[in-house]
């Protein structure tokens, strides 16, 4: 019998059990009312909305498709912004002594052959990557046709070699995908979002759920997961100080997000007609007598209009033919009221440069075959395709629901939104004096 769950930490339940979701009776919970899957965070509450009117837990996204007890929701949990968070991973480890389905050496922990025979051993393996940074592990090889060679790999775990490299990344959130130009951190440059999402489920079942590759997930199940994700929206709905984010003329929340128009390239900064005013969700609060609402509106204005020089960013400065560019946050996060990049374009902020890498990550020394140039990075980014110019490039992620899915960046380096702001402030020498930094943080937390 189908029942409706009205306040559900679905991610923890799925991850902890690694199997179907059940309530306090023998009847399985098969769906949840739209807009009632909540995710508490330091700024308030985020919420899930589905265009069908309910979240269908019978969808393949929530089913065991492999030989281990995981589902897609193991690493893409509703109460964690449809990804996984470090706080939740830490709690899960201690609740289960590190025996939950998430803690599987197939893709988690420092190396795939680590000793996990005791709780202390498991903590030593999973703490640095899965727990502290919310990272999942992949194994990479460089194509023989690549424009570069791997001279060396400095891997703190001692596992990687130039021929087989361990790579760690945050799981990409699996919501709001109908409003993006590309999915995953490095997918592109030409992409059918729907087809990609269907294939992501099928590939994920083989890799993360250890399904027999000789028996791939049927196409129709991949398509069902695609349709589910294209109808899934997630955003902050309540601010702890300002209250409902869809009140008094504001247009926050996931239901409003689902109606936001999107077309590929709709606000490309390289095209005529680019509009810096990317967000107008909180225009109605600009003159509010409620100080918390007015603060969010001021932060929106900072995002849209506070200028600084954008310099030394491959994928931006070279594409626009100008260095520096006088821009704002909306130059890169330019999709209206979504905050992703409206064009399929990868950028290199220098995050993966060796000098900026966390010591838990392997560092690769790469050499350009044609020029002899050397580059040291802890993630090849889009350059995993073998193209030198694509090294360390990643997509510009959309911003809605940001507060619920810490940590941030592809490597989980920023523990909270404040650290994200500090990174950009230092990287581009942004003036955020006179209260602008606090206003911007309040706005980002209200997305």
N, C-alpha and C positions, 0 to 999 in steps of 0.2 A: 504494500500500500504506500502510495506517495505521501510524504509529509513535507511541511515547510519549516525550515529552520530560520528563526528570526535574528539571532545574534550568534554567529558561528565563527570560531577560530579554525576554519577549515584546513589551513595549511598545517597547523600543529597536529591536528587529528590525522591527516593523511600521512604526514611524515612519520609520526610516532607509530602508527599502526602499519603503515606500508600497504594498506589494503583498502577495501571498500569502507565508506563512511557509514557509521551507524549511530543511532541515538540511544535512548534509555530503554528501548524495547527491542524486540526481535525484528521489527520492520526496518528495512534499509531506508535511509534518507536519500531520495532520488533527485530532489530539486530544492532550490531556495528562492524565496521571493526576491525580485529585483530590488537593488538598492539597499539590501539589508545584510550583506556581508561586510562587516566593518573591520577597520584596521586602525587601532589606536596608535598614536605616535606623539612625539614631544610637542607638536603644534596643535593637536586636537584629534580629529578622526577622519580617516579616508573611507571610501565606500565603493563597492562594486555595483555596476548596473549592466544588465544585458538587454539588448534590443528586443529579445523574444518575450521578455517579462519575467524570466526566471533563469537561474543558473542550473543547467541540467547535468547532474553528477553521473548520469549514465553515459555521457559523451566519452569517447576513447581517451580524451585528455586526462580523465580521472580513473582510467582503468589500468590494471596490470597487463602490460603487453609483452613482457619479457619473462626471463627465468628467475629474476629476483623480485621482491615484493614492492618495488617502487612503482610510482605513476609519474606523469609529468608534474603533478602537484607536489611531489616530493621536493623539487627545487624551484617550483613556480607556485607559491602559496598565496591564497587570497588575502590572508591577514599579514602578508609581508610584501605587499605591492606587486604580487604576481611574479616575484623573484624569491630570493632567500636573504634573510638579514643575519648579521652577526649576533645580535641579541638572541634571536630565536634559535640559531644554531648552538650557541653556548648553553641556553636553557635545555635544549633537546639532548645535548651530550650528557649533561648532568642528570637529567631525568631518566635517561636510559643507559647510563654508564658507557655511552658511545656505541651502543648496539642497535640503534635505530637504522632503518634501511638507508638513510642518507649517508651514513658513515661506511661507505663501501670503497674498497681500494681500486675498483674499476675506474673511478674518476675523481676521487676525493683523497685528501691527504698528500703528504710530501712526495711519496713515490709509490709505484704500484706493487712493489714487493716488500713493503715495510712489515715489520713485526707488529701485529695488533692482538697478540694473545692475551694481554692483560689490560685492565683499565688504564694504568699508567702509561703503558706502551701506546695505547690508542690515543690518549691525550697528547702525547709527544708528537704523534704523526699528524693528527687532525687540527691541533691548536694553531699552528702558524698560518695555515692557508684557509681551511674551511671555517674555522671558528673565528679567528681574528680578522679575516678579510673577506669572508663570504665567497671564496674562490673555488671554482671547479677546475679540475685538471684535464688537459688534453695532451695528446702526443702528436708532435709535428715532424714532418720531414720536408726538406727543401727540394723542389723539383730539379731534375738533372739539367733542365733547360733554363734554370734561373739565371738572372743577370749577376748573381753574386754567389760566393761560396761561404760556408761556415768554417772559419779558421779554428775557432775554439768555443767551448761552452763552459762557463764557470757556474756549476750547479751546486748549491749548498747541500743538496741531498746526495750528491755523488752519482746520480743515476744517468743524467743526460749525456749524450755523445753528439758530435756533429751530424751523425746520421739519424738520430732519434732524440728529439728535443722535447722536454716537458714544458708545457705552456699553461699558465693559470689565468682565468678570467672570471668576472662576475657573470652569472646567468642573466641573460637579457630578459626584462619584464615581458610578459606575454599578453599584455592588454593594450588597448588603444591602437592596435595594429592597422586599423582601417584609416588612420590619419597620419601615416608615415610614408616616407619615400623609400626606405629600406629597413629590413629587420636584421637582427644580430649585429654584432659589433663591426664586422668587416664584410658583410655581403654586398653585392653589387658587382660591376657598375650598371648592368642592365638587369632588371628584375621584375618578375610578376609576383607581387606580394602574396596573392592567394596560393599560387603554385609552390612558392617557397615555404609557406607555413605548412602546407600539406606534407612536403618532403622533410621539414624539420621534425615533425612528429615521427615519421617513419625512420629517419636516421637516428633520432634520439632514442627510440625504442631499442635499436640495435646496439648503440654505444652505451647509454646510461642504464638501460633496463636489461641489458645482456640477452637480447633476443637473438635467436639463431639467424645469422645473415642469409642462410639458405631458405628461410621462411619469413620474408619481410612482411611488415604490417600491410594488409590489403589496402588498395588505393581508396576504397570507399571510406575506410576508417580515417585515413589521412585527410580526406575531404571533409569528413564530419568535424574533425578537430580544427581544420581551417575555418569552417563556417562558424564554429563556436568562438574562436579567437577574433574573427572579424566583427562579431557582434558584442564583444566584451569591452567595457569601459570602466575606468578606475580613476578617481580623483579625490582630492580633499573635499569634504562636505561640511565640516564644522571646525571652526577655529576656537581654541580654548578661551580666548578673550573676546573675539568679534562675533561669536555665535555662528549661526547658519551662514554658509557662504553663497547661498542662493536667495538671500533675504534682502529686502530694501533696495531692489533693483540690481543687485549683483547677480552674476551668472556663473558662479562656481559650481562644482559638483559634477559627477559623472553623467547624469541624465542630460544636462545641458551640453556637456562635451560631445555626447553621441550625435548631436544635431549640428555640430560645427562643420562647415563645408571644407572639403579638402580635394585639391587636384595637384598632381605632380608639377612642381615648378611654379606654384601659384604666387609665391612671393620671393623669387630668386634675387638676391642682392646684386647679381651680375646682370640683371635684366632691367630695362626701363620700367618705371612705375613701382620700383621697390618701395615699400612703406615700412618705416622704422617702427611705427606703432603696431607692434605684433599683438600685444595683449590689451584688451579693453574690458576685461571681465569685471573690473571694479571701478569703472568710471563713475558709477552712481554713488560711490562712497567718498569721492574726492572732497566733498564739503560736509561729510558726516560729522555730527556732534559726538559720535561714539569714537573715542580716541584710537581704539584698536582697529576699527574699520578704516579710519582716516590714514592710519599708519600703513595698512596694506595697500591702499590706493596710492600713497606716496611711493611705496616700494615698486609698484607697477610702473609709475612714471620714471623712476630711476632706471629700471630695466630697459624701458623703451628709449629714453632720451639722454641718459648720462654718458657723455662722449669720452673716449680714450683712444689711444693709438694701438691698432692691431698690427703687429709686426712679426716677421719670421715664422709664419704659419703656412707651411706647404698645404695646398688644398684651398687656401683662401687668398693669400697675397699673390701667389703666382697666377691663380685663375683670374683674379680681378685685375692683374697687371699693375699693382700698386703696393708699395711697401715704404712707409706704413699706410694703413687705411684708417681714416678717422671714422670710427664706428661706435656701436653700442652693443649691449648683450644681444639685441635682436638681430645683429648682422649675421650671426651664426644660428641662433635659435629663432628662425624666421617664419616658421609655419604659424599662421594666425591662430591664437588662443590654444595652441598645442605646444609650441616651443621646440620642435625638432627642426631639421633642415629640410626645406621643401624640395630640394633637388638631391639626387643620389650623388653625394659628394663626401669623400673621406678627408679628414684633416689631421695634421700632426702638430700637437701642442707641445711636444717634447716630453710628454709624460713617460714614455717608454725609453728615454735616453738613460744610459747606464748610471749616470750621476744622480738621477732622480728615482732610481728603482729601490724598492724595499729589499733588504738583504735576504729575505726568504725566497726571492725569485731568481731563477737562472738567468745569467747574462750571456748573450751571444756576441761574439766578435765576427763581423761580416765584412767581406771584401768584394768590392765591385770588380768583376772580371775584366771590364774594358778600361777602367781608369785607375784601378788599384786603390781607390778611396776606401777608407775603413770607417765602419760605424759599429758602435756597441749599444745594444738594446736588450731589454728584457722581454720584449714582445715584438714580433715582426709585424703585427697588425695586418692590414690588407696586403702588405708585402710578402705574406706567406704564399702569395701567388707567383713569387719569383721576380717581381718587378721592383727594381731598386727604388724608383721614385715613389712607390707605394709603401715603403717601409715605415712602420710605426704610425700609420694612418688608421683612424677609426671614425665611425659615423658620429654625428652630433645627435645625442639621444634626446627624445622628447622629454618635456619637463613635468607634465601633469602627473599628480600622485607622488611627487618627489619625496615628500616628508616621510612616507611610509616605507621607503626601500633603501635606507642606509645600509652599508656604506656606498660611496660614490666613485665614479670613474671605472674604467674597465678592470682596474687592479684593486679596487676597494681601498684606495689610499686615504680618502677623505671620510672620516668617521661620522660627520654630520654636515648640515648645510653651511654652518659657519666656516668649517674648514674648506668647503668648496669655494666660498666667497673669498677667503684668504688666498687660495691658490691663484684665482684669476686676478685679484688685487695685486699680488706680487708679480705675477707673470706679465701683466700689461700696465703696471704702475697706475692703477685706477684710483682716482680721487673719490673716496667714499666718506669724506668728512661731513660734519654738520648733521649727523644722525642718518645719513644716507645708507650706511652699512646695515644698521638695525632695521631700517625700513625695507631694504631689499631682502633681508632674511625673512621678515614677516610675510612679504609677498610670495617668495618662493615656497614658504611653508604653507601657503594658502592655495597652492596650485593642485 
